[in-house]
Each structure stands twice: as structure tokens, then as C-alpha cells.
Amino acid sequence: MVMLHVIIALVSMGYATMLLVSPTKASFGAHYTLIALTVASGTYLLIASPAHMLETCTMGLLYLGFVAVATKFAYTKLAAEKARRKLN
């Protein structure tokens, strides 16, 4: 289960990076799904093995911080592109 969680998290971070380069409105749904899957699998792992709670929570906060910042910048870039298209 740990490997699945790591794979989902890495795919999610890669997808967030891709959104920074080329954001589209349709791609945000898949991005949010990947975030939810990462958080859900991490929560399951935390419940299954509470001995590593501090490490798990620290890594989870770093992950959420990264994807939150990437999502915000991607959304801002998408809104700016939409505004530019409206002006033309």
C-alpha cells in the first residue's frame, strides 16, 4: 500500500507541475482527484501504522503545501489567459 501511495503522490506532484506549464479548466478535475486519492491513501496508512505519525504528518503538510501553491499559480495563470483572450 505504501508504494501505491507514493506513486499516487508522485503522479499528483507531476500533474501539478504540468498544470503550471499548461493549465486547462478540464485538467483541474483530475488534479483534485489525485490530491484526494493521495490524502485518502495517506490517511489509511496513518491509521494502519500510527507509530510514524509525526513523519507522516510532516510529509503530508509539505505535499499539500506544494500542490496548493502549484494549484493557485496554475489557476491564476489560467485566469490571466482567459482575461487576455477576452480583450482580444
ChimeraX commands (.cxc) that place a marker at each C-alpha (Angstrom):
marker #1 position 0.00,0.00,0.00 radius 0.5
marker #1 position 2.90,2.33,0.70 radius 0.5
marker #1 position 4.19,2.01,-2.86 radius 0.5
marker #1 position 0.73,2.81,-4.25 radius 0.5
marker #1 position 0.55,5.88,-2.03 radius 0.5
marker #1 position 4.00,7.07,-3.14 radius 0.5
marker #1 position 3.16,6.50,-6.81 radius 0.5
marker #1 position -0.11,8.43,-6.50 radius 0.5
marker #1 position 1.67,11.30,-4.69 radius 0.5
marker #1 position 4.44,11.50,-7.30 radius 0.5
marker #1 position 1.93,11.42,-10.17 radius 0.5
marker #1 position -0.05,14.12,-8.40 radius 0.5
marker #1 position 3.02,16.32,-7.98 radius 0.5
marker #1 position 3.99,15.75,-11.61 radius 0.5
marker #1 position 0.48,16.63,-12.72 radius 0.5
marker #1 position 0.58,19.79,-10.58 radius 0.5
marker #1 position 3.83,20.76,-12.27 radius 0.5
marker #1 position 2.28,20.11,-15.68 radius 0.5
marker #1 position -0.63,22.38,-14.73 radius 0.5
marker #1 position 1.85,25.18,-14.07 radius 0.5
marker #1 position 3.13,24.86,-17.63 radius 0.5
marker #1 position -0.18,24.37,-19.43 radius 0.5
marker #1 position -3.32,24.84,-17.32 radius 0.5
marker #1 position -6.75,23.96,-18.69 radius 0.5
marker #1 position -10.05,24.09,-16.89 radius 0.5
marker #1 position -10.77,20.43,-17.64 radius 0.5
marker #1 position -7.47,19.24,-16.15 radius 0.5
marker #1 position -8.24,20.62,-12.69 radius 0.5
marker #1 position -10.82,17.85,-12.05 radius 0.5
marker #1 position -8.19,15.13,-12.50 radius 0.5
marker #1 position -5.77,17.16,-10.38 radius 0.5
marker #1 position -8.24,17.40,-7.49 radius 0.5
marker #1 position -8.96,13.67,-7.78 radius 0.5
marker #1 position -5.25,12.87,-7.49 radius 0.5
marker #1 position -4.97,15.11,-4.42 radius 0.5
marker #1 position -7.96,13.38,-2.82 radius 0.5
marker #1 position -6.51,9.92,-3.56 radius 0.5
marker #1 position -3.16,10.92,-2.07 radius 0.5
marker #1 position -4.76,12.27,1.11 radius 0.5
marker #1 position -7.07,9.25,1.41 radius 0.5
marker #1 position -4.27,6.70,0.99 radius 0.5
marker #1 position -2.06,8.68,3.40 radius 0.5
marker #1 position -4.85,8.74,5.97 radius 0.5
marker #1 position -5.28,4.99,5.60 radius 0.5
marker #1 position -1.55,4.44,6.10 radius 0.5
marker #1 position -1.57,6.71,9.16 radius 0.5
marker #1 position -4.44,4.79,10.71 radius 0.5
marker #1 position -2.79,1.45,9.88 radius 0.5
marker #1 position 0.59,2.50,11.32 radius 0.5
marker #1 position 0.21,5.35,13.85 radius 0.5
marker #1 position 3.79,4.90,15.10 radius 0.5
marker #1 position 5.07,7.15,12.29 radius 0.5
marker #1 position 2.52,9.93,12.86 radius 0.5
marker #1 position 4.95,12.86,13.10 radius 0.5
marker #1 position 6.86,11.89,9.96 radius 0.5
marker #1 position 3.65,11.17,8.06 radius 0.5
marker #1 position 2.01,14.44,9.03 radius 0.5
marker #1 position 5.13,16.45,8.19 radius 0.5
marker #1 position 5.41,14.89,4.73 radius 0.5
marker #1 position 1.65,15.33,4.22 radius 0.5
marker #1 position 1.86,19.02,5.04 radius 0.5
marker #1 position 4.80,19.50,2.68 radius 0.5
marker #1 position 2.90,17.68,-0.08 radius 0.5
marker #1 position -0.27,19.70,0.50 radius 0.5
marker #1 position 1.75,22.92,0.57 radius 0.5
marker #1 position 3.38,22.10,-2.77 radius 0.5
marker #1 position 0.15,21.15,-4.54 radius 0.5
marker #1 position -1.75,24.08,-3.02 radius 0.5
marker #1 position 0.83,26.60,-4.26 radius 0.5
marker #1 position 1.05,24.91,-7.67 radius 0.5
marker #1 position -2.75,24.84,-7.98 radius 0.5
marker #1 position -3.03,28.51,-7.04 radius 0.5
marker #1 position -0.40,29.58,-9.59 radius 0.5
marker #1 position -1.92,27.37,-12.30 radius 0.5
marker #1 position -5.40,28.75,-11.62 radius 0.5
marker #1 position -4.06,32.32,-11.68 radius 0.5
marker #1 position -2.27,31.64,-14.98 radius 0.5
marker #1 position -5.46,30.15,-16.45 radius 0.5
marker #1 position -7.50,33.18,-15.34 radius 0.5
marker #1 position -4.94,35.57,-16.86 radius 0.5
marker #1 position -5.02,33.69,-20.17 radius 0.5
marker #1 position -8.81,33.81,-20.16 radius 0.5
marker #1 position -8.76,37.56,-19.47 radius 0.5
marker #1 position -6.25,38.12,-22.30 radius 0.5
marker #1 position -8.47,36.18,-24.71 radius 0.5
marker #1 position -11.45,38.34,-23.70 radius 0.5
marker #1 position -9.52,41.52,-24.50 radius 0.5
marker #1 position -8.60,40.35,-28.00 radius 0.5
marker link #1:1,2 radius 0.2
marker link #1:2,3 radius 0.2
marker link #1:3,4 radius 0.2
marker link #1:4,5 radius 0.2
marker link #1:5,6 radius 0.2
marker link #1:6,7 radius 0.2
marker link #1:7,8 radius 0.2
marker link #1:8,9 radius 0.2
marker link #1:9,10 radius 0.2
marker link #1:10,11 radius 0.2
marker link #1:11,12 radius 0.2
marker link #1:12,13 radius 0.2
marker link #1:13,14 radius 0.2
marker link #1:14,15 radius 0.2
marker link #1:15,16 radius 0.2
marker link #1:16,17 radius 0.2
marker link #1:17,18 radius 0.2
marker link #1:18,19 radius 0.2
marker link #1:19,20 radius 0.2
marker link #1:20,21 radius 0.2
marker link #1:21,22 radius 0.2
marker link #1:22,23 radius 0.2
marker link #1:23,24 radius 0.2
marker link #1:24,25 radius 0.2
marker link #1:25,26 radius 0.2
marker link #1:26,27 radius 0.2
marker link #1:27,28 radius 0.2
marker link #1:28,29 radius 0.2
marker link #1:29,30 radius 0.2
marker link #1:30,31 radius 0.2
marker link #1:31,32 radius 0.2
marker link #1:32,33 radius 0.2
marker link #1:33,34 radius 0.2
marker link #1:34,35 radius 0.2
marker link #1:35,36 radius 0.2
marker link #1:36,37 radius 0.2
marker link #1:37,38 radius 0.2
marker link #1:38,39 radius 0.2
marker link #1:39,40 radius 0.2
marker link #1:40,41 radius 0.2
marker link #1:41,42 radius 0.2
marker link #1:42,43 radius 0.2
marker link #1:43,44 radius 0.2
marker link #1:44,45 radius 0.2
marker link #1:45,46 radius 0.2
marker link #1:46,47 radius 0.2
marker link #1:47,48 radius 0.2
marker link #1:48,49 radius 0.2
marker link #1:49,50 radius 0.2
marker link #1:50,51 radius 0.2
marker link #1:51,52 radius 0.2
marker link #1:52,53 radius 0.2
marker link #1:53,54 radius 0.2
marker link #1:54,55 radius 0.2
marker link #1:55,56 radius 0.2
marker link #1:56,57 radius 0.2
marker link #1:57,58 radius 0.2
marker link #1:58,59 radius 0.2
marker link #1:59,60 radius 0.2
marker link #1:60,61 radius 0.2
marker link #1:61,62 radius 0.2
marker link #1:62,63 radius 0.2
marker link #1:63,64 radius 0.2
marker link #1:64,65 radius 0.2
marker link #1:65,66 radius 0.2
marker link #1:66,67 radius 0.2
marker link #1:67,68 radius 0.2
marker link #1:68,69 radius 0.2
marker link #1:69,70 radius 0.2
marker link #1:70,71 radius 0.2
marker link #1:71,72 radius 0.2
marker link #1:72,73 radius 0.2
marker link #1:73,74 radius 0.2
marker link #1:74,75 radius 0.2
marker link #1:75,76 radius 0.2
marker link #1:76,77 radius 0.2
marker link #1:77,78 radius 0.2
marker link #1:78,79 radius 0.2
marker link #1:79,80 radius 0.2
marker link #1:80,81 radius 0.2
marker link #1:81,82 radius 0.2
marker link #1:82,83 radius 0.2
marker link #1:83,84 radius 0.2
marker link #1:84,85 radius 0.2
marker link #1:85,86 radius 0.2
marker link #1:86,87 radius 0.2
marker link #1:87,88 radius 0.2
view
